[in-house]
Amino acid sequence: MPKTRTSLSFGIAHRGAHKRAPENTLAALTAAKRAGALWVECDVQLTRDHEAVIFHDSTLDRVTNGSGYVSQSSLSKIRSLRCKKEMVPTLLEWLQCCLELNMKLNLEMKAHTQRQANRLANCVWRDLEKTRFPLSKLLISSFYFGCLAAISKKNKNIPLAFNTDKKIPDKTIQQLSAMKFFSVHQHYPLLNQNEVARLHQYGFRVLAYTVNNRAAAKKLKSIGVDAVFTDNEKMYGMI
């Protein structure tokens, strides 16, 4: 059975509209929708008691009034903290809010060991099933290949994306192609017309992060980049 077809918008809201509300909060998600975003990107990782929360950093210090590692903190502790006035959402809450707003989601899984990746995949798949989140509105990405292998075992039709800050060797590209990955997400200075064409030859969509300058975004589009992750709300509606 082929992978679920996923259609992209060019400008993807990076961690929600976090200039209007704290990043990766439901307020930032809602603000992104109001600003015209069709797609949003967020990060998911596990707490000490193996609950999935929407959070980017490995530590709580930068964006909350707490401290310590997310992976060493319980869900109850994290829920007692505030990102300014906002709560850290669970994955289930985020998925439900996306459905209510009719937004498409790039969910970045964050783990560092295969054991963590397997546990996170279990939680992600559980919540996707619980909310009946359409796979046509979903793209799951990670810098850690083990996360993508783990979630693929739950459902082979989930659209997958490999995140990297390096040029991808041919051997890795062939591996991703064999697993029918939907896209590759790269740091935008790595991309040029030849590299984009190389990735397109294997059938991948090419997404660039994090692009906040409109002129840079237009140049990337001109060389074939399919979408960009951005903090610039004026780029959400770019065609």
N, C-alpha and C positions, 0 to 999 in steps of 0.2 A: 504493500500500500504506500502511495507517495506521501511525502510530507505535506502537512496542511499549508495551503497557499496563504501568504501573509503580505498585505500591501502596506507600503511605508508612506509616511509623509516626510518631506525633506528635513524639516526642523523638528527635532525631538527635545522635549523639555527635560533638561538634565537635573535630576533630583527634584522635579517640580519647579514651580516658579519661586525659587528661593531668594529672590530679591524682594518679594512681597511677603513671604512667610518663611519660617525656618525650614531648611532643606529636609526632604524625606518625611515631611509631616502631611497629614490629611489637608491641612490648610494650604500647603504649597501645591498639593495635587489639585485642589479645587481652584486655586488661583491660576494654575496653568490652563485649566479648562476655560476659565473666564477670559484669559488672554489669547485664546484661539488655538491652543495646542490640541492635536489629535492623538499624539503619542506622548507618553511620559516614560522616563527611565528612573529606576530606583534600585536600591541595594538591599539584599536580605541576608541575614546571618542568624546564628543560633545563640541563645542565652545559655547560661550554665545548666539550666534545667531543660534544655533542648526544646525551647520554644522559638519560633521564627519571628524576628522583628525587623522592621524596615530601618536600617541604620548603615551608614557608610564606613565610618572609622572603626578601627579595632578597639579604640578606647572611647570612653564617654566624655572626656574632658572638654573637647573643643566646642561641642554644640549643646551640651546640657549643663545643668548646675550640679552634676555629680562627677565622680572620677572612677577610674578603674577600667578593666577590660570588659567588653560586652560579654565575651565568652566565659568570664568568671563571675558574672553578675546574674542574679535570678531575674525572672520576668517581673516579679512583684517589685523588686528594687528599681528596675528600669522604668516601670510604669509609674513609680512615685516621683520620678524626675521630670523636669520640664526643659524643653528646647524653647527658651524664652517662656511663652505662656502655653506652648503646645505640648501634647504628650507624644511619646514615641509610639507609633502605631504598630500593631501586630500585622503580620502578612495577611491574615484573614480580613482584618479591617480594611487594609489597602485594596485588596481584591474586590471587596464589596463596594468600596467607594468608586473604584474604576468602573465597575459595572453600572452603578447608578449614574455616573457622569458620561457613560458610553465612550470611554477612553481606551486606547490600545496601550499595551504595556511591554516594555523591555525590562525584565527582571534580572538583575545581575546577582548571581549566587556567589557568596564570599565564604571560602573555607580554605584551610591550609593543609589538611591531611585527608586521606581517603575515608577514614572513619568519620570525620566531620562532614565530608561531602555526602556520604551515604545517609547520615542522619538528617542533614539538611534536605536532601532530595526526598526523603520520606515525608517531611513536614510540608514541603512545597507541593508535592503531589496530593497529599491529603487535603490541603486547603484549596487547591485547584478543583479537585473533585467535589468538595463540600459546596463551593460557590458555583460549580458548573461553568467555570470560566472558559469561554470559547478559545480553542487553540488558534483560530484565525485572527485573534486579537492579541496574541502572545508571542513574545520572543524571549527566550532564556539565554543569557550570556554568562561568561565567566572567564577570568584570567587563569583559573585552575581547571585543567582539562578533566580532572577527576569528578568535578561537579557535573559537567556536561555528560560524561559517560554514565554517571549514576542516575540522572534524571531521564536520560534516554532509555534506560532499562524500564522505567515506569510506563513510558509510552513513546514508541518509536516515531510518532507523528508530531511530537513537540518540535517547533522550529528552534534550532540551536544556533548560537553565535559564539565565535572564539574571539576573546579580547586579547590584545597584545600591544606592547610598546616597542616591539622589535620587528624587523623584516621577517616574514615567515619563510622558513626553508621549504624546498620542494617536497621533502619527505612528509612534513607536517601538513602541507596543503593536500597531498594525496590521501593522508589519513582522514582529514576533514571531509574531503570529497567522497570518500568511501562511506562515511557516515551520513552523507547528504546534508551537511550543514547548510543553513540558510544564508549566513552572512559572516563576514570578518570585520571586526571593529579595531581600528588602528589610530594611534596618535597621528594627528593630521600632517605634521611635518614629514612623516615617512612616505607620504603618498605623492606619486607623480603619475603622469599619464600611462607610462609603461607598466608601473606596478598595479594600477587599477585595472588595466587591460589584462594583465596576467591573472589576477584574481577573478575577473569576469569570465575568462576562458574556462575556468573550473566550475562556473555556474554560481559563484558566490555574489551576493550583494556586498557592497563595500560601504561601510559607515565610518565616519571620522569623529574623533573626540579631541578636546572640547573646543568648539569653534564659536567664538563670540563676535567676531568681526564680519560684517556683512560682505565686504569685498573679498575676504578670504573664502567665505562660504560660496560666493559666486564663482570664484576660480576653481574651487574643488568640484563644484557642479559641472563646470565646463570640461573637466578632465574625466568625468564619468562617475564621480562619487554619488552614491544613491541617497545618502542622508547624513546629517550631522547632529551630534548632541550639542546643545547650546544652552547657555544661561541668558541669552539675549531674547527677550520676549518678542521683539520685532521680527525675529527670524522664524517663529513658530509657523507662520502662514506662508513661508516661502515655497514656491512651486518649482 
